[in-house]
């Protein structure tokens, strides 16, 4: 990726964080993360952990289930496997998730919720729904749907590809 440097630094206008998409999204993300962390605290899970355990449950990783492979889980979470293993450590340490070797392919590791993990995931889901409803009430359902839609658009790999293509084209 080519980096551009202004030729005349003296005439470059100051960075305006209030008119920066990145800054606006980071500030909004931090605010929402704090709201979710506070709301989910009674479940013993952070907002980041809630995403991991809910995806494990979504993939059938309940007690007695097979559970997703770590590779599939990382892909579903849009993170690197190293970030996933880092995120799983406290969940495993606290007895909420087990990482087990696949019975058919010993090279594959799978994530499965323990009974306690499932209980806390279900408790977290109730708290998460309550906060989502409050956010919908404050912003309005149409606005929250728009917000999620725009966030999904920006999070899509195609978005980054288009931005990089525009940079290459000199736009």
Secondary structure, DSSP 4 states (H G I P E B T S, - for coil): ------S-GGGPPPP-GGG-HHHHHHHHHHHHHHHHHHHHGGGT--HHHHHHHHHHHHTT-STTS--EEHHHHHHHHTS-HHHHHHHHHHHHHTTSEEEEE-SS-TT-EEEEE-HHHHHHHHHHHHHHHHHHHHHHHHH-HHHHHHHHHHHHHHHSHHHHHHHHHHHHTT-
